[in-house]
Amino acid sequence: MTNRSPHLGAEGTRCSIGRALEVFGDRWSLLILREALQGATRFSDFRDRLQVASDVLTHRLGTLVDGGVLDRLPYQEAGSRTRMAYRLTPAGQDLMVVFGALQQWGDQYCPHPDGPLVGRVSRTDGQALHVAFVDEQGHETPLRDVDLGGPVDASAARRGT
């Protein structure tokens, strides 16, 4: 698999955020991915949970498959025709961090009067979690110290190499 969505032109943007948005940067794709992260796999699951038009869902699922975020796998129930299930690829599973950050931001800056619907917790011990930037030694870096426009190899830049 390539690191670039096949539907980008040959001169696709070098901006990482721009390339990511080409794959999942619209409302329906984000909501489909939210449902996939919560276990939805079937077209009917996505359609029923999201109340999205079938043509829109078909297009968005295709974009997510083409972008390497979902895999399309056949399944067949007894007495029924073969259908497709959609499962997150490793790239899709890695989006959990993005969705955790969006959830955390929404809880803080767009809170619901009744409080959050769900939270971020560890599956192993139930501890509450938050999304943060962590350095190579595992230390959290405060947001005020994060530079999203820094050099690609910041450690080499610090060493002067």
Phi, psi and omega in degrees: 000142178274166177272004182236137179300133181296342181272000173281146176292167181302331180262033180311153184299146174278349180288120181301319181293317178300318179294319179297319180294334175297330182271313187223030188268016175245163186305311184295320179297318178297318180291323175299314179296322176302314180294321178296320178295337178264007172109356179292140179226338187258149179309313182296326177298311180298313182299314183289319181290323186262345184054047182256147178297142183301321181292322178294315180298315179302314181297313183293320177298319178299318178297318180291326175291312179300327180279358177081017182265328177235149169253147177255121183233134180287147171215158180214126174270152181307128177080004182242164177284164178291135178232175181251138171252155181240123180237144178295136171278174173304323177296321178292320178296325179294343177290352177304324179297317179297314181291325174297320178294318178297318179297314180299316179297314179298320178298323183278316189255346177226054187292148174274144181304330181270005181090177182296147177283319180220168179228178177257115181225154177288134177289337183277321184229002177076004180295142175294143181237156170225155180270135183207166171274132183233133180279179184297339177269001178088013180266136177290137178254126178300145182305325181296341181258006181264132177241106180284355178249018183286173179297152181300317178248083185297326180294322177291324179296321179292325181280347181080023179259000000 
